[in-house]
Each structure stands twice: as structure tokens, then as C-alpha cells.
Amino acid sequence: MVSHVEQAIAAHIAAVRARREQQAADRAARVEQRAYGVAARHAAKLRRLAEQDHAALEQRGDEIEQSSQGGAE
């Protein structure tokens, strides 16, 4: 026969084990979310840099065209 003290201890141990498992699952979820966020920010930065480069190249091309047209006149 199991005493009420042993039952209480077993219940406490089970609760602690369940809480630790939940904490581990929460940590794993946060790691996954963090990795997704880092990748998303990196992709956004690369898009922004590509757009800036493209805009700079277009502006430079326009300046070259204007200078070449101005010299021909």
C-alpha cells in the first residue's frame, strides 16, 4: 500500500517532469522562431541592398547617357 506522502511526492515529481518537458518544448519553439526571424531579416536586407544597387546603377547609367548626349551636341 502506498502512503499519501508517497503519492504526493510522486505527483510532485510528475508535475516537475511535465513542466520541464513543456519548458524544453517552448525553448525549441523559440529557437525555431528565432532562426526564421534571422533568415527573414537577412533576406530583407539582401533585397534592400539589391534594390539600392539597382537604383545606383540606373542613376549612373542615366548620368552617362546625359553626358554622352551633351558631348555630341
Residue frames as qw, qx, qy, qz and C-alpha x, y, z in Angstrom:
[[0.000, 0.889, 0.458, 0.000, 0.00, 0.00, 0.00],
 [0.415, 0.360, 0.004, 0.836, 1.29, 3.45, -0.98],
 [0.231, -0.579, -0.484, 0.614, 1.05, 6.17, 1.62],
 [0.218, 0.921, 0.322, -0.005, -0.42, 9.57, 0.92],
 [0.265, -0.812, 0.313, 0.415, 3.05, 11.12, 1.33],
 [0.472, -0.135, 0.718, 0.493, 4.48, 8.87, -1.38],
 [0.373, 0.661, 0.619, 0.200, 1.52, 9.73, -3.61],
 [0.001, 0.973, 0.080, -0.218, 2.13, 13.45, -3.04],
 [0.367, -0.600, 0.520, 0.484, 5.82, 13.06, -3.83],
 [0.478, 0.188, 0.754, 0.409, 5.04, 11.08, -6.98],
 [0.260, 0.850, 0.455, 0.048, 2.52, 13.74, -8.06],
 [0.149, -0.911, 0.158, 0.352, 5.07, 16.49, -7.42],
 [0.447, -0.330, 0.665, 0.500, 7.75, 14.64, -9.41],
 [0.432, 0.478, 0.703, 0.301, 5.32, 14.13, -12.28],
 [0.120, 0.952, 0.255, -0.115, 4.39, 17.83, -12.24],
 [0.269, -0.761, 0.384, 0.448, 8.04, 18.88, -12.28],
 [0.485, -0.036, 0.746, 0.455, 8.78, 16.47, -15.13],
 [0.351, 0.708, 0.589, 0.168, 5.81, 17.78, -17.14],
 [0.028, -0.965, -0.031, 0.259, 6.86, 21.40, -16.51],
 [0.371, -0.558, 0.551, 0.497, 10.43, 20.69, -17.64],
 [0.472, 0.259, 0.746, 0.392, 9.19, 18.95, -20.79],
 [0.223, 0.883, 0.414, 0.015, 6.97, 21.94, -21.55],
 [0.190, -0.879, 0.210, 0.383, 9.87, 24.34, -20.98],
 [0.461, -0.248, 0.682, 0.511, 12.05, 22.30, -23.34],
 [0.396, 0.559, 0.671, 0.284, 9.33, 22.39, -25.99],
 [0.045, 0.967, 0.191, -0.162, 8.96, 26.16, -25.52],
 [0.329, -0.685, 0.427, 0.490, 12.71, 26.67, -25.88],
 [0.476, 0.075, 0.740, 0.470, 12.76, 24.60, -29.06],
 [0.286, 0.787, 0.533, 0.123, 9.89, 26.65, -30.49],
 [0.099, -0.947, 0.044, 0.302, 11.68, 29.91, -29.67],
 [0.441, -0.409, 0.595, 0.533, 14.88, 28.65, -31.32],
 [0.427, 0.392, 0.720, 0.381, 12.91, 27.80, -34.45],
 [0.129, 0.927, 0.353, -0.021, 11.15, 31.18, -34.46],
 [0.281, -0.816, 0.252, 0.438, 14.44, 32.98, -33.90],
 [0.473, -0.131, 0.679, 0.546, 16.07, 31.13, -36.81],
 [0.332, 0.655, 0.623, 0.269, 13.12, 32.01, -39.05],
 [0.051, -0.968, -0.157, 0.191, 13.33, 35.66, -37.97],
 [0.390, -0.606, 0.437, 0.539, 17.06, 35.86, -38.63],
 [0.441, 0.161, 0.723, 0.506, 16.61, 34.34, -42.08],
 [0.201, 0.824, 0.516, 0.116, 13.73, 36.71, -42.87],
 [0.165, -0.924, 0.056, 0.342, 15.73, 39.76, -41.77],
 [0.450, -0.364, 0.586, 0.567, 18.74, 38.59, -43.79],
 [0.393, 0.435, 0.702, 0.403, 16.59, 38.10, -46.90],
 [0.067, 0.940, 0.329, -0.058, 15.01, 41.54, -46.44],
 [0.309, -0.773, 0.274, 0.481, 18.46, 43.11, -46.11],
 [0.457, -0.079, 0.682, 0.566, 19.67, 41.40, -49.29],
 [0.286, 0.701, 0.608, 0.238, 16.56, 42.59, -51.17],
 [0.094, -0.961, -0.116, 0.232, 17.09, 46.15, -49.91],
 [0.392, -0.580, 0.458, 0.548, 20.78, 46.11, -50.90],
 [0.444, 0.228, 0.721, 0.481, 19.94, 44.73, -54.34],
 [0.174, 0.865, 0.462, 0.086, 17.34, 47.46, -54.86],
 [0.221, -0.892, 0.116, 0.377, 19.85, 50.12, -53.79],
 [0.459, -0.291, 0.616, 0.570, 22.49, 48.72, -56.16],
 [0.378, 0.509, 0.688, 0.354, 19.97, 48.58, -58.99],
 [0.038, 0.956, 0.277, -0.087, 18.89, 52.18, -58.35],
 [0.334, -0.744, 0.320, 0.482, 22.51, 53.34, -58.19],
 [0.468, -0.016, 0.694, 0.547, 23.32, 51.59, -61.47],
 [0.279, 0.735, 0.578, 0.218, 20.28, 53.13, -63.17],
 [0.111, -0.960, -0.061, 0.250, 21.22, 56.58, -61.89],
 [0.416, -0.530, 0.503, 0.542, 24.81, 56.13, -63.05],
 [0.453, 0.285, 0.716, 0.448, 23.61, 54.91, -66.45],
 [0.162, 0.898, 0.408, 0.039, 21.37, 57.97, -66.79],
 [0.246, -0.865, 0.186, 0.396, 24.29, 60.25, -65.94],
 [0.471, -0.224, 0.650, 0.552, 26.47, 58.54, -68.54],
 [0.371, 0.574, 0.660, 0.311, 23.76, 58.84, -71.20],
 [0.012, 0.968, 0.217, -0.127, 23.27, 62.54, -70.41],
 [0.336, -0.719, 0.370, 0.482, 26.98, 63.26, -70.56],
 [0.462, 0.007, 0.715, 0.525, 27.39, 61.39, -73.85],
 [0.271, 0.745, 0.571, 0.212, 24.38, 63.16, -75.38],
 [0.130, -0.950, -0.054, 0.279, 25.63, 66.51, -74.15],
 [0.416, -0.508, 0.508, 0.558, 29.06, 65.99, -75.70],
 [0.448, 0.287, 0.718, 0.449, 27.56, 65.05, -79.10],
 [0.184, 0.877, 0.444, -0.018, 25.61, 68.29, -79.40]]
